[in-house]
Amino acid sequence: MFAKLMQAAALAGCLAGPAIAQQDQITLGMVLEPPSLDPTGGTAAAIDEITYANIFEGLTRIGPDGSVLPGLAASWEAQDDGKTYVFHLRPDVTFHDGSAFDAQDVIFSLDRARAPDSTNAQKSLFAGIASVQAPDPLTVRVTLNAPDGSFPFKMAWGDAVIVDQANIPQIATHPIGTGPFRFQQWVQGDHVTLAAYDGYWGEKPALRTATFRFIPDPSAAFAAMMAGDVDAFPIYPAPETLPQLQVDPRFKVLVGTTEGETIIAMNHSHPPLDNIKVRQAIAHAINRQEIIDGAMFGYGTPIGSHFPPHNPDYIDLTAQSNYDPELSKRLLAEAGATDLTLRLALPPPPYARRGGEIVAAQLRAVGIKTQITNVEWAQWLGPIFQNADYDLTIISHVEPMDLGIYARPDYYFKYQNPAFNQVMAQLDAATQPAERSELLKQAQKLLADDYTNIFLFQLAKTGVAKAQIEGLWENTPMPANDLSHVRWTP
């Protein structure tokens, strides 16, 4: 067991008695191992689950309630009606190698992220930047091409963290940031270990070390919790065992929300998926609740577009793609899509592997055959995400407010709709809350009308931790395991 007891030092003048034992180490379980530890050069959510707010920090950050909080910028203000942002940086901040942080690091990081040859998975976050300047070492002025009321939110993404130029050659395997924890060790296939950074500028974390163990199998995850081999599993992959854990006084079960829209992604560049009637037929062949019950044991909220139900601008569009297998059969006949066989790629998470078997059965019931391929995460990121070599795949998109991915012509959906792109452009320029709300609703409706993908459910956050652990996020407004306020209680 990695978590060990450590005797607290006895304070002078204390009453005689045993010292209080204090835990300062934690082991967390994760389903997926990240392909690298560079959040600015990869799309895998597992990268942020280790590095966000632990190793790396941005100008701003997302809090556990989803609000935008100060990060490396202690404050900021918008000028020119939201076309210019001035960030005031914290003094006396250092990277984990001891080098000083200042405005030049911000300029380097943002210019690198928006460069033509950038490999940043979220380059659209930086597309509106016209220039980044430093009036002095602790001030950064970002000028945009157009007003953007959401720019501080964009700077809170893991893809927008500030990096050290000298670390770039090693950042994927030995990252150096400014956060409360420094990288210590990566044993590939097993775990990553972080250690508290003694030179951290802010409040020092209660934990001294944190180990992330990779346990992809749900049965193994349950066994690890029961044996005490892990102290917490923030995104627990075996929901069928949660009732057993809920009644065990050794554990607490944390059920919250995520930004994870779980979808059957469809490749619009592959006929007949370029035919809206075929996409509509597939949508009506799918029984969302059966998948939620069968794959997630009831944990999940049905969705009808790419938007989280807990957002105040959400509109319920599930009825538009309700389960209607007879309608599905008629639509397939009208489209001339008979004897149809589609490739269905399933990445490792249980929602995909378990859900995929149910999806295949539902499609078979309306006459659509599937060729299921279980792919590892690296295979999903390569041939599927990067090269769009697939017909159907099941995946949760866990990035917050990510409607903009549907406006990218080269994105792996290969979806193109000029009307949707126009709404996204208007949203980027909108600064008034009422206007933004209306545009977000329009975007949801356009995606539903196009049957762009099969929108299944919003992924619930089901976590398990030992009863003495406090400070883990209950909800997941950002794919992260922020350990800065995690501690053991007596």
N, C-alpha and C positions, 0 to 999 in steps of 0.2 A: 504494500500500500504506500503510495507516494506521499500522502498527507501525514505528517509526523507532528507529534506534540513537542513543543519547545517551552521550557520553563521560563517564566517571566522573572526578571531580576527583582529581588526584594528591595523596596525603597527604604531608605534610612528612616527610622522612627516609626515604622509600621508595627502594629501589634503582632505578637508572636503567632505563628500559624503557618500552614503550608502555602507556598506561592501558587498563584493562579496560573494554570497552564494555558498557553495561548497558541493557537494554530496560525501559522503564517505561510503555509504552502497549500496549494490546491491542484487537483487533477480534474480536468474537464474532458468529457467525451465529445467527439465530433464524428459525424457520419463520413464526411468526405475529407480526404487529404488535399490541400491546395497544390496546384501545379507549380506555384512559385510563391514568394512572400513579397512580391512587388504589386501593391494595389494600383499603381499607375500604369501597369503594363499587362494586365490580365483581367478577364471578365468573371472568373470564378468567385462566387460569394464566399467560399471557404477562405479566401485570402483575407477579406475584411473581417471574418469571424475571429481571426487571430490578431490581425494587425491594427484594426480600427480603434482609435483612442487608447490603445495599449503601446504599440511601437510608434505609430505615426499620428500626427495631428495636422489639421488644416487651419486655415484662417478662422473658420467657424467650425462648429460641431453640432451634431444632433443629440439632444437629450433623450432620456428614456420616455418622455411624453411626446416626442416628435418635434419639439420646439427647437429653433435655431439659437444656439448659445455661443458666447465668445470662445474662441480657441486660442491660436497663436496671436490673433488680433484681440486685444482687450476691448476694443470698441470700433465702430465704423459709422460712417454717415453717407447717405446718398446725396448727390448734388446733380444739378442740371436735370431735374425731374426723373432721376433714376438712370441717367446715362453715364454718370461717373460715381464711383465708390472710392472713398478714402478709408483705408484701414490703418489703425494705430496699433503697432505691434508691441508685444510685451518685452520689457527689457530683461537682460540677464538670462536669456534662454540659450541652452547649449544642446548640440547633438550628442548622441551617446558616445561618440569618440572624443568629446570634450571641445570640439570646435564651436565657435560662436555662431548663433543664428541671427540674421538680420534681413533687411529688405531685399538684398541681392539674392538670397535664397528663394524668396517668393517670386522674384522676376524670373529666375532660372526655372523654377518648377512650373509656373504658368506658361512660360514661353515653350518649354519642352513639351507640355501636354497639348499645346495647340499647334505645334510645328507640323508641316506637311508630312514628315516621316514618322510622326508620333504613333506609337502602338497603344496609346490609351484607349481603353474599351468604351469610354464615354466622351469622345472628342467633342460631341455636341454641347457639353457643358461649357466649353471654352470658345465655341464658334463665334460668339458675339463680342469677344474681346478685340478691341482695336489696338490698344497699347497698354503696357504695364510700366510704370515709372516709379522712381524712388526719390522724393524730394529730400529725404534724409534717411539714415539707417533704420529708423523705427517707423517710417511712414511709407505706405504703398498707395499709389493712385492708379486705379484701373479705369480706363476709359472704354466704353462700349460703343458698338455701332448704332445701337438703339436702346431706349430705356428698357430695363429688365428688373421688375420688382422682385423676382425670385433669385437674383444673383447671390445674395448671402446664403440661401439654401443650397444652391449649386456648389458653392465653395465648401459645404459641409460634407460632400460625398467622399467616400474613401478614395475615389479616383483623383481627387483634388488635394490630397495631402501634400505637405511641403517636404521635399527630399533634399539631401545633401549631394551636390554635384560630384564630390569626390567618391561617393558611395555607389554611383550608378553602375560601374562594372560588376559589383558584387551584390547589388540590391535584391536580386531574385533569390539568393540563397543565404545572404548575411546582411539583412537590412539594418540601416542606421537611421533612427528618427529622433524626435524630440520628446516622445511620450514618457509616461511614468514607468514603462517597462522596456528593457533592452533585450535584444535577441541573445539567447545563450547557446541553443543547440537544436539541430534538426536531424533526427534519425529517420530517414525517409522510410515510409511504410509503417512507421510506429508512432512517433510523437514529435512535437515541437515544444521546447521549454523556453520560457521567458524569465528574466530576473529583474527585480526592482532596480530602477536607475537612481542611484544616490544623488545625482546632480540635477534631478528634476526640478523645474522652476515652480511647480504648483504644489498642491497638497500631496504629501507622500502617501502612497498606497499602504494599506494594512498588510497586504500580502508581500512576501519576499520572493517567492517563486510561483510560477503557474505553468503547468504542463498540459498540453492539449494532446490527448490520445485519439488515434484514428480507429474507429470501430464501426465498420460499415454494416455489419450483420445485426438485425434487430434482436435476435436471440442472444447474441454475444453481448449486446448493449445491456440487456436485462440482467444477464449473469454478472456483468462487471459492476452494475449498481448493487446488486444483492450481496456480492462478495466484498464490496468496499474498495474495489480496485480503482474506481473513479468516484469523485466526490459530488459531481454534478454532471448532468447531460442537458445543456440548455435547450437543444432542439432534439428531443428524444424520439428515436425512430420506431419504437414499439408501442404504439398507443393501446394495443390490446392488453397490455400488462398494467396500464395506469390504474385501474380499479384496485389491483393488488397492492400497488405502491401507495395509493391514497390512504389505505387503512393501516399501513405500517408506520408506527411512530418514529421510525428512524429517518423518514423522508418527508419532503414536502413536494407537492405537485403544483407547478405554475402553468396555468392555462391563460393565454393571452392572444393578441392579434399579431399578424405579420403584414408586410407589404407584398407577400408572395401570391401573385395571381397564378394559379395552377391551370395550365392550358394544354390542349392538344394543338400544338403548332402545326400549321399546314404550309407546304412549300408551293407558293402560287406560281412558280416557274415550271412546275411539273404538271402537264395535263394528266387527268382531267380536273385537277385541283384549281386550275385557272378559271373553271366554270362555276359561277356562283350557285347554280342549282345543285351541283355536286357537293359543294361546301355546306349548303343549307341542308341537304339530305343527310350528311354526316352529323350535323348538329342535332337534327331531330331524331337520329338513331341513338343518341347518348342519353342515358338516365343518370343525371348528376348525383342524385341522392343515393342511388345504388353504389356508385363509386365511392362517395363519402363514407357510406356505411361499411362497405366491403373492404376498402383499402385503408381508410383512416379511422374506422371504428367510431364513426359519428362526428369526428372532429374536423370541421370545415364548414364554410358558409357558401352556398351556391352563388355564382356570379354570372352575369349575362354580357359583360364587357370587361375590358382590361382596366379595372378600377376597384379599389378596396371598399367594402361596405361600411367600414368605420369612418370613412372620409365624409365630411358634411356635404360635399358636392356629388356624392354617389347617387345614381338613379338605378332602380331595379329594372333590368331589361331581360330577366331570365325567362319570362313568358314568351318572348320573341323567338326563342330557340328551345321551346319546351319539348319534352320527350313525346314523340309521335311517330312510331315506327311505320305506320301505314302511310303517312305523309312522306316519310323518307323514301319508301319504296316507289311512290308515284313520282317523286322528283327525280329519282335515279332513272326511271323509265323515260321521263320527258327529256332528260339530258342524254339519253342513249348510252348511259354508263352501265352496261350489263357485263356480267362476269368480271367485275373489277377487283384487282388485287393491289394492295398498297403496302409499302414497307413501313413498319412501325418500329422506331428505334427507342429503346428504354434505357435511360441512364440509371445509376445505382440507387438513388433514394427510394425508399419503400413506396412512397406515393406513386412513383412511376412504374416500378416493377409490379407491385400488386394491382395498381390501377390499370396497367396495360393489359393484363389478362382479362379484366372485366370489360374494358373497351373493345378488345378483340371479339369477345363473345357477343357484345351488343351490335357490333358492325356485322358480324356473321349472320345475325338474326334478320338483317335487312338485305343480305346478299353480297356484302363486301368482305372479301377475304383479306387477311393481313399476314404478312411475313414478319414475325417478331424477331428482333435482334437485340439482345442485352449488350449494351456497350459500357465500357468503363468511362470514367469522367474525361480522361484525356482524349478518348475517341469521340466523345460527344463534342468537346470543344474544338477538335480539329475538323474531321470530315463533315460534321453536321453544322456546327455554329459558324465555322469559318468558311467552309466550302459549300454549304447548303446541299450536301449529298444525302437526301432523305425525302420521304413523302410525308410521314407523320412522326411526331415525337411528343412525349409528355414531359413537361418541365415547369418548374415554378420560377417566375421572374420576381425576384425579391427586392429589386431596387425600388426606392420610393419615387412616386410621381414620374413614372417612366413611359407615359403615353407617347412621348416623342420618338420612341424606337420605331413606331409604325410610319414615321415620316422619312426614314432612312431607306433609300432605294437599294442599298447593298446589304441591308440587314437580312438575316437568314430566312425570314418569312418570304422575302421577295415581293412584298405587298406594295402596290403603288396606287395612290388615290390623290389627285391634285386638290380635291375639295378638303380632304383631311389635312394635307400639308398646309393649306391656306389657314385653316383653323389653328394649327400649331404655330404658324408665324404670327398670327394675331395674338395668341396666348403669350408668346415670348415678349411682345411689345406692351401687353396690357399691364397696368399697375393698379387699377381699381378692383377691389375684391368682388364686387357684383359682376363686373365684366368678365373677370377671370372665371368666376363660377359658371356663368352661362356658356363660355367657350369650352370648359371642361365637360359640361353636359352634352354639348354638341359633338365633341370628339367621341365620347362614349357611344352615342347613338350611331354615328357614322361607322364605327367598328362593328357594332351589332348588326346594322343594316347590311353590311358587306359580308357578314359571316366570315370575318377575316381569319379568325381561329375559333376553335371550340373552347369557350370559356367555361371551365369546370367549377372551381371553388377557390375561395380565399384560404390559403394555408393557415391553419391555426398554429400558434406557438405552444407546444406542449413540452414543458421542461420538467426535469426532476433534479432535486438536490437534497443533500443531507439536511436535516432539520435545523442544524446550527448555522447554516450559511445564510447570510443576508447580503443584499445589494445586487443580486443578479437581475437583469431586465426581465420583467414579466411580459411586456410587449416588445416587438422588434421593429421600430420605425426605420431602422437601418440594419442591414445584415452585420451584426457585431456582437461580441461578447466583451463589453466594456467592463474591465476589472478594477477600475480606479476607485470604486467605492464598495468593493466586495470584501467581506470580512467574516470571520467566525465569531459566533456569540457563545457565551457559556451555556 
